[in-house]
Amino acid sequence: MTPLWTSNEVLNAIKGTPSSENFWEANGVSIDSRTIMPGNIFIAIDGEKFDGHSYIDEAFQKGAIAAVVSKKIKNFANKNYIFVKNTLLSLEDLAKYSRSRTKAKIIAITGSVGKTTTKEILYTALKNQFLVYASQGNLNNQIGVPLSLARIPAQTDFAILELGMNNSGEIRELTKIAKPNYALITAIEAAHLEFFSSIDGIAEAKAEIFEGVENKGIAILNRDNNFFNKLSKKAKEHNLKVISFGANKKADVKLLSYVLHDECSCVKSDIKGQNMVLKIGSPGLHVINNCLSVLAVVQAIGGDLSLASISFSELKLPTGRGNRKTFTIEDGEIELIDESYNASPASMKAALQLLGQSNLKNNGRRIAVLGDMLELGVKSLSFHEGLSKFIEKACVDMVFCSGQYMKSLYKVLPEGIYKEWKSEAYELTSSIKSKLRAGDVVMVKGSFGSKMGVIVRDLDESYKKKNEYR
């Protein structure tokens, strides 16, 4: 088996000083001693909250082959160390070296919503056609992107990366390291407004991705998004070809019609004149758009569209991003839609629409459990209050709110909808469970910082999980 890295390659990449002349081979790169695997290189990042140097012994105990460090080590006998000035910069150097040596084409995904879900759908669509690598989880920041690049295997046709940001300039730095061949922007919506004066500023920051795209690269853009023209112009300024997707009549990958079912969606599409009928195993218009963007990428790279579309029928969404579970309670079953990982106004609207289209059984009810949408700046309260109309439209019966911003929604919810508010998510768990009955569909959503996952975990632990799907 070809090693991911040899000691010689690592030394050439990061220009460090080795503790010995030992030759070694590594099968992976890690910055987390909790998840490190035998044979991995451990890079001790000195971060704001944790210093990786405190976990070097644990990393070696778990089988690390070598450690990259920037602080003095008292006793390094019989261990492979590489001493550097700055471990974060060394990780970036390792990423740049990996990018320079790989023959893989890089597909970079950014956008205000749907990055991780789209990445996972794309990986599933391509893995039966090519040798494909995709970054794990949401490794999309100044540490996650270099780490993902450093993990690209030697034998790879396509590598899929996710690029995120909180402030302008961040994607510019990431794209210059990643040097993608293809850049997909899912959509531009209200997110991270705490750091921007307007959504237009977000569009400008996301468009930075084009600055690092390789010559003759391709931009894949959402033609239905309000910022399509702006992004398309930016892409063309960097000599990129533009492929679009959406319901717009001018889209290259066009949504012709769709039917939303409780457990799936049926779609008719047109891909540059080729009609395709799709069955998507997870419901929701936002999931349809994610799949259309994936088909646009497949078309751009010259992949088999039919083979890619087959993977949609068994689509299972990532944990916390729309995956569903059924639980057995005392008098029957309930269904949980787990959207607990993150939230923005656009994704919250999509999740409420999804809840609204759920087919209820046995006099069940639609229950929304909502946590704060964070980083929305001065418009936070109005964005939260604005959810009320989508809740009414979705015919939601009960709303449980947590967080300071969700209190503003709680106050404006109309009469006839049962409602509760608590300052913290965990305070809602007992009340939610006491009111559940057979046939209920429960949707849990909030920004990561609102800790809505505690409610999902409590339901997991409290009830027998019958199955997990979609």
C-alpha positions as CSV (number, residue, x, y, z in Angstrom):
1,M,0.0,0.0,0.0
2,T,1.4,3.4,-1.0
3,P,2.0,5.5,2.1
4,L,0.4,9.0,2.3
5,W,3.7,10.5,3.4
6,T,7.3,9.5,3.9
7,S,9.7,11.2,6.4
8,N,11.7,12.6,3.4
9,E,8.6,14.1,1.8
10,V,7.5,15.7,5.1
11,L,10.9,17.2,5.7
12,N,11.0,18.6,2.1
13,A,7.6,20.1,2.6
14,I,7.9,21.8,6.0
15,K,11.7,22.3,6.2
16,G,11.8,21.2,9.8
17,T,14.6,19.7,11.9
18,P,14.2,16.0,12.6
19,S,15.0,14.4,16.0
20,S,16.7,11.5,14.3
21,E,17.6,10.2,10.8
22,N,15.0,7.5,11.1
23,F,13.0,6.8,7.9
24,W,9.3,6.3,8.4
25,E,6.1,6.2,6.5
26,A,2.8,7.7,7.5
27,N,-0.8,6.7,6.5
28,G,-2.5,9.9,7.6
29,V,-2.3,13.3,9.2
30,S,-4.0,14.4,12.4
31,I,-4.3,17.4,14.7
32,D,-6.6,15.7,17.2
33,S,-5.2,13.1,19.7
34,R,-8.8,11.9,20.3
35,T,-9.2,10.6,16.8
36,I,-5.6,9.9,15.8
37,M,-5.0,6.5,14.2
38,P,-1.9,4.2,14.3
39,G,0.6,5.4,11.7
40,N,-0.6,9.0,11.6
41,I,1.5,12.1,11.8
42,F,0.4,14.3,14.7
43,I,0.8,18.0,14.2
44,A,0.6,19.9,17.5
45,I,-1.3,23.0,16.7
46,D,-1.1,25.7,19.4
47,G,-4.6,27.1,19.1
48,E,-6.7,29.7,21.0
49,K,-8.5,27.1,23.2
50,F,-6.1,24.1,23.1
51,D,-2.4,23.5,22.7
52,G,-1.7,20.3,20.8
53,H,1.7,20.0,22.6
54,S,-0.3,19.0,25.7
55,Y,-1.5,15.8,23.9
56,I,1.7,14.6,22.3
57,D,2.2,11.7,24.7
58,E,-1.4,10.6,24.1
59,A,-0.9,10.7,20.3
60,F,2.2,8.5,20.6
61,Q,0.4,6.1,22.9
62,K,-2.3,5.7,20.2
63,G,0.3,4.9,17.6
64,A,1.4,8.2,16.0
65,I,4.4,7.6,13.8
66,A,5.8,11.1,14.2
67,A,4.9,14.5,15.7
68,V,5.5,18.0,14.3
69,V,6.1,20.4,17.2
70,S,7.2,24.0,17.8
71,K,8.1,23.7,21.5
72,K,10.9,22.1,23.4
73,I,10.5,18.4,24.2
74,K,12.2,17.2,27.4
75,N,12.6,13.5,26.4
76,F,12.2,12.5,22.7
77,A,14.2,9.3,22.8
78,N,12.8,6.6,20.5
79,K,10.2,9.0,19.1
80,N,10.1,10.7,15.7
81,Y,9.8,14.5,16.1
82,I,10.1,17.3,13.6
83,F,10.9,20.7,15.1
84,V,9.5,23.8,13.4
85,K,8.9,27.4,14.3
86,N,5.1,27.4,13.7
87,T,3.1,24.2,13.4
88,L,0.1,25.9,11.7
89,L,2.3,27.3,9.0
90,S,3.9,23.9,8.7
91,L,0.5,22.4,8.2
92,E,-0.1,24.9,5.4
93,D,3.3,24.0,3.9
94,L,2.4,20.3,4.0
95,A,-0.9,21.2,2.3
96,K,0.8,23.2,-0.5
97,Y,3.3,20.4,-1.1
98,S,0.4,17.9,-1.3
99,R,-1.4,20.1,-3.8
100,S,1.7,20.4,-5.9
101,R,2.3,16.7,-6.1
102,T,-1.3,15.4,-6.6
103,K,-2.7,14.8,-10.0
104,A,-6.2,15.0,-8.6
105,K,-8.6,17.7,-9.8
106,I,-9.8,19.8,-6.9
107,I,-13.5,20.6,-6.6
108,A,-14.1,23.4,-4.0
109,I,-17.5,24.1,-2.6
110,T,-18.6,27.3,-0.7
111,G,-21.8,29.1,-0.2
112,S,-24.1,30.3,2.7
113,V,-26.0,27.1,2.9
114,G,-25.7,23.4,2.0
115,K,-21.9,23.1,1.7
116,T,-21.4,20.0,3.7
117,T,-24.5,18.3,2.4
118,T,-23.6,19.0,-1.2
119,K,-20.1,17.8,-0.6
120,E,-21.4,14.4,0.7
121,I,-23.9,14.1,-2.2
122,L,-21.2,14.8,-4.7
123,Y,-18.9,12.3,-3.1
124,T,-21.5,9.6,-3.3
125,A,-22.3,10.5,-6.9
126,L,-18.7,10.2,-8.0
127,K,-17.3,7.4,-6.0
128,N,-18.5,4.6,-8.3
129,Q,-17.0,6.4,-11.3
130,F,-13.6,7.7,-10.1
131,L,-11.1,7.5,-7.2
132,V,-12.5,10.3,-5.0
133,Y,-11.5,11.9,-1.8
134,A,-13.7,14.2,0.2
135,S,-12.8,16.3,3.3
136,Q,-14.2,14.9,6.5
137,G,-17.1,16.7,8.3
138,N,-17.0,20.4,7.9
139,L,-13.2,21.0,7.8
140,N,-13.6,24.2,6.0
141,N,-11.5,26.9,7.8
142,Q,-7.9,28.0,8.0
143,I,-6.9,24.7,9.7
144,G,-9.5,22.3,8.2
145,V,-8.7,23.1,4.5
146,P,-4.9,22.6,4.8
147,L,-5.5,19.5,6.9
148,S,-7.8,18.1,4.2
149,L,-5.3,18.9,1.4
150,A,-2.6,17.1,3.4
151,R,-4.8,14.0,3.5
152,I,-5.3,13.6,-0.2
153,P,-4.2,10.1,-1.2
154,A,-1.7,9.6,-4.0
155,Q,-4.1,7.7,-6.1
156,T,-7.0,10.2,-6.5
157,D,-8.9,11.5,-9.5
158,F,-10.9,14.1,-7.8
159,A,-10.7,15.7,-4.3
160,I,-13.7,17.5,-2.9
161,L,-13.1,20.3,-0.4
162,E,-15.3,22.7,1.5
163,L,-14.3,26.3,2.0
164,G,-16.0,28.4,4.7
165,M,-15.5,31.8,6.1
166,N,-16.7,34.3,8.8
167,N,-14.9,37.4,7.4
168,S,-13.8,38.7,4.0
169,G,-10.3,37.6,2.9
170,E,-10.6,34.2,4.5
171,I,-11.7,32.4,1.4
172,R,-9.0,34.2,-0.6
173,E,-6.3,32.6,1.5
174,L,-7.9,29.2,1.4
175,T,-8.5,29.1,-2.4
176,K,-4.9,30.1,-3.0
177,I,-3.8,27.1,-1.1
178,A,-6.4,24.7,-2.6
179,K,-6.0,26.0,-6.2
180,P,-9.3,24.4,-7.3
181,N,-10.1,23.4,-10.8
182,Y,-13.8,23.7,-10.2
183,A,-15.6,26.1,-7.8
184,L,-19.2,25.6,-6.8
185,I,-21.1,28.3,-4.9
186,T,-24.3,26.8,-3.6
187,A,-26.2,30.0,-2.8
188,I,-25.7,33.4,-1.2
189,E,-28.0,34.1,1.7
190,A,-28.1,35.9,5.0
191,A,-25.4,34.3,7.2
192,H,-22.5,35.7,9.2
193,L,-24.1,39.1,8.9
194,E,-22.5,39.9,12.2
195,F,-19.3,40.4,10.3
196,F,-20.7,42.0,7.1
197,S,-22.7,45.2,6.5
198,S,-24.9,43.5,3.9
199,I,-25.6,40.2,2.0
200,D,-23.8,41.9,-1.0
201,G,-20.7,41.8,1.2
202,I,-21.1,38.1,1.7
203,A,-21.4,37.6,-2.1
204,E,-18.1,39.6,-2.5
205,A,-16.4,37.4,0.1
206,K,-17.7,34.1,-1.4
207,A,-16.5,35.3,-4.9
208,E,-13.0,35.3,-3.6
209,I,-13.0,31.6,-4.4
210,F,-12.5,32.4,-8.1
211,E,-9.1,34.0,-7.4
212,G,-7.4,30.7,-6.8
213,V,-9.1,28.6,-9.5
214,E,-6.6,27.1,-11.9
215,N,-6.4,28.3,-15.6
216,K,-9.4,27.2,-17.7
217,G,-11.3,26.4,-14.6
218,I,-15.1,26.2,-14.2
219,A,-17.5,28.0,-11.9
220,I,-20.8,26.2,-11.0
221,L,-23.4,28.8,-9.9
222,N,-27.0,28.8,-8.7
223,R,-29.0,30.6,-11.5
224,D,-32.0,31.1,-9.2
225,N,-30.0,33.0,-6.6
226,N,-30.2,36.8,-6.5
227,F,-26.5,37.1,-6.8
228,F,-26.0,35.0,-9.9
229,N,-25.2,37.9,-12.2
230,K,-22.7,39.3,-9.8
231,L,-21.0,36.0,-9.2
232,S,-21.0,35.1,-12.9
233,K,-19.4,38.4,-13.8
234,K,-16.7,37.8,-11.1
235,A,-16.0,34.3,-12.4
236,K,-15.6,35.6,-16.0
237,E,-13.2,38.3,-14.8
238,H,-11.0,35.4,-13.8
239,N,-11.5,33.7,-17.2
240,L,-13.6,30.9,-15.8
241,K,-16.3,29.1,-17.7
242,V,-19.7,29.3,-16.0
243,I,-22.2,26.4,-15.7
244,S,-25.5,27.2,-13.9
245,F,-28.2,25.2,-12.2
246,G,-31.7,26.0,-11.0
247,A,-35.3,26.4,-12.2
248,N,-34.4,29.5,-14.3
249,K,-35.1,28.8,-18.0
250,K,-31.5,29.8,-18.9
251,A,-29.9,27.3,-16.4
252,D,-27.6,24.7,-18.0
253,V,-28.9,22.1,-15.5
254,K,-32.6,23.0,-15.3
255,L,-35.3,22.0,-12.9
256,L,-38.4,21.3,-15.0
257,S,-40.8,20.0,-12.4
258,Y,-40.9,18.2,-9.1
259,V,-43.2,16.4,-6.7
260,L,-42.4,16.4,-3.0
261,H,-43.3,13.2,-1.1
262,D,-43.0,12.5,2.5
263,E,-39.9,10.2,2.0
264,C,-38.5,11.3,-1.3
265,S,-38.8,13.8,-4.2
266,C,-39.4,13.0,-7.9
267,V,-37.8,15.4,-10.3
268,K,-37.7,16.1,-14.0
269,S,-34.6,17.9,-15.2
270,D,-32.9,19.1,-18.4
271,I,-29.2,19.0,-18.6
272,K,-28.1,20.9,-21.7
273,G,-30.9,19.3,-23.7
274,Q,-30.8,15.9,-22.1
275,N,-34.0,15.1,-20.1
276,M,-33.5,13.2,-16.9
277,V,-36.0,11.8,-14.3
278,L,-34.6,11.7,-10.8
279,K,-35.7,10.0,-7.6
280,I,-34.1,11.7,-4.6
281,G,-34.2,9.6,-1.4
282,S,-34.5,12.7,0.9
283,P,-37.4,15.1,0.5
284,G,-37.2,18.9,0.2
285,L,-36.7,21.5,-2.4
286,H,-33.4,22.5,-0.9
287,V,-32.2,18.9,-1.3
288,I,-33.3,19.0,-5.0
289,N,-31.2,22.1,-5.5
290,N,-28.2,20.4,-3.9
291,C,-28.6,17.5,-6.3
292,L,-28.9,19.8,-9.3
293,S,-25.7,21.4,-8.3
294,V,-24.0,18.0,-8.1
295,L,-25.3,17.1,-11.6
296,A,-23.8,20.4,-12.8
297,V,-20.4,19.4,-11.4
298,V,-20.7,15.9,-12.9
299,Q,-21.4,17.4,-16.2
300,A,-18.5,19.9,-15.9
301,I,-16.0,17.1,-15.1
302,G,-17.3,14.8,-17.9
303,G,-18.7,12.2,-15.6
304,D,-21.6,9.8,-16.2
305,L,-24.8,11.7,-15.4
306,S,-27.0,8.6,-15.3
307,L,-24.7,6.7,-13.0
308,A,-24.5,9.8,-10.7
309,S,-28.2,10.2,-10.6
310,I,-28.7,6.6,-9.5
311,S,-27.0,7.4,-6.2
312,F,-29.6,10.0,-5.4
313,S,-32.3,7.3,-4.8
314,E,-30.5,6.0,-1.7
315,L,-29.5,9.5,-0.5
316,K,-28.9,9.7,3.2
317,L,-28.2,13.2,4.6
318,P,-25.4,13.8,7.1
319,T,-26.2,13.8,10.8
320,G,-27.7,17.1,12.0
321,R,-28.4,18.2,8.4
322,G,-31.8,16.7,7.7
323,N,-31.3,13.0,8.5
324,R,-34.4,11.3,9.9
325,K,-35.0,8.8,12.6
326,T,-38.1,7.0,13.9
327,F,-38.5,6.3,17.6
328,T,-40.8,4.0,19.5
329,I,-42.7,5.7,22.3
330,E,-45.3,4.3,24.7
331,D,-48.3,4.5,22.3
332,G,-46.6,4.2,18.9
333,E,-43.9,5.9,16.9
334,I,-42.7,9.4,16.3
335,E,-40.4,10.8,13.6
336,L,-37.5,13.1,14.1
337,I,-36.0,15.4,11.5
338,D,-32.5,16.3,12.8
339,E,-31.4,19.7,11.5
340,S,-29.6,20.5,14.7
341,Y,-26.1,21.2,13.3
342,N,-26.6,24.7,12.0
343,A,-29.2,27.3,10.9
344,S,-29.6,30.5,8.9
345,P,-32.8,32.3,7.8
346,A,-32.7,30.4,4.4
347,S,-32.0,27.0,5.9
348,M,-34.6,27.5,8.6
349,K,-37.2,28.4,6.0
350,A,-36.3,25.2,4.1
351,A,-36.5,23.1,7.2
352,L,-39.9,24.5,8.1
353,Q,-41.2,23.8,4.6
354,L,-39.9,20.2,5.0
355,L,-41.8,19.9,8.2
356,G,-44.9,21.3,6.6
357,Q,-44.9,18.7,3.8
358,S,-44.7,15.8,6.3
359,N,-47.6,13.4,6.1
360,L,-49.1,13.0,9.6
361,K,-50.4,9.7,10.9
362,N,-52.6,8.8,13.8
363,N,-53.6,12.4,14.5
364,G,-49.9,13.3,14.8
365,R,-48.7,16.9,15.0
366,R,-46.0,19.0,13.5
367,I,-43.6,20.1,16.2
368,A,-40.8,22.6,15.6
369,V,-38.0,22.8,18.2
370,L,-35.9,25.9,17.3
371,G,-32.7,27.4,18.6
372,D,-31.1,30.7,17.9
373,M,-29.7,31.6,14.5
374,L,-26.4,33.2,15.4
375,E,-24.1,35.7,13.7
376,L,-26.9,37.7,12.0
377,G,-25.9,41.1,13.4
378,V,-28.3,44.0,13.9
379,K,-31.1,42.2,12.0
380,S,-31.1,39.2,14.3
381,L,-34.4,39.9,16.0
382,S,-36.2,40.7,12.8
383,F,-34.9,37.5,11.1
384,H,-36.2,35.4,14.1
385,E,-39.6,37.2,14.2
386,G,-39.9,36.6,10.4
387,L,-40.0,32.9,10.9
388,S,-43.5,33.2,12.2
389,K,-45.1,33.3,8.7
390,F,-43.2,30.2,7.6
391,I,-44.4,28.4,10.8
392,E,-48.0,29.3,10.0
393,K,-47.6,28.3,6.4
394,A,-46.2,24.9,7.4
395,C,-49.2,24.3,9.7
396,V,-46.9,23.7,12.7
397,D,-48.9,22.8,15.8
398,M,-46.3,23.2,18.5
399,V,-43.2,25.4,18.8
400,F,-40.5,25.0,21.4
401,C,-37.9,27.9,21.4
402,S,-34.6,28.3,23.1
403,G,-32.2,31.2,23.2
404,Q,-32.3,35.0,23.6
405,Y,-33.1,35.6,19.9
406,M,-35.8,32.9,19.7
407,K,-37.6,34.7,22.4
408,S,-38.6,37.4,19.9
409,L,-40.2,34.7,17.7
410,Y,-41.9,33.2,20.8
411,K,-43.6,36.6,21.5
412,V,-45.0,37.0,18.0
413,L,-46.3,33.5,17.4
414,P,-50.0,33.5,16.7
415,E,-52.7,32.2,19.0
416,G,-53.6,28.6,18.3
417,I,-50.0,27.4,18.2
418,Y,-48.8,25.8,21.4
419,K,-45.5,27.5,22.4
420,E,-42.8,27.3,25.0
421,W,-39.5,29.2,25.5
422,K,-36.5,28.5,27.6
423,S,-33.1,30.3,27.7
424,E,-31.2,27.0,27.1
425,A,-31.9,24.0,24.9
426,Y,-31.5,21.4,27.6
427,E,-34.3,23.0,29.6
428,L,-36.8,22.0,26.9
429,T,-36.1,18.3,26.9
430,S,-38.5,17.2,29.7
431,S,-41.4,19.3,28.4
432,I,-41.0,18.0,24.9
433,K,-41.0,14.4,25.9
434,S,-44.0,14.8,28.2
435,K,-46.1,16.1,25.3
436,L,-45.1,13.7,22.5
437,R,-47.7,11.3,21.2
438,A,-47.8,8.7,18.4
439,G,-47.7,10.1,14.9
440,D,-45.8,13.3,15.8
441,V,-43.1,14.7,13.5
442,V,-40.5,16.7,15.4
443,M,-38.0,19.0,13.6
444,V,-35.0,20.3,15.6
445,K,-32.9,23.1,14.2
446,G,-30.6,25.9,15.4
447,S,-27.1,27.2,14.9
448,F,-24.3,25.0,16.3
449,G,-23.7,27.4,19.2
450,S,-27.4,27.1,20.3
451,K,-26.6,23.5,21.3
452,M,-29.8,22.0,19.9
453,G,-28.0,18.7,19.5
454,V,-28.6,18.1,23.2
455,I,-32.3,17.6,22.5
456,V,-31.6,15.1,19.7
457,R,-29.2,13.2,22.0
458,D,-31.8,13.2,24.7
459,L,-34.4,11.7,22.4
460,D,-31.8,9.1,21.3
461,E,-31.2,8.1,24.8
462,S,-34.8,8.2,26.0
463,Y,-36.5,6.1,23.3
464,K,-35.7,3.0,21.4
465,K,-34.5,4.1,18.0
466,K,-36.3,1.9,15.4
467,N,-34.3,3.0,12.4
468,E,-32.4,5.9,10.9
469,Y,-32.8,6.9,7.2
470,R,-32.5,9.6,4.6
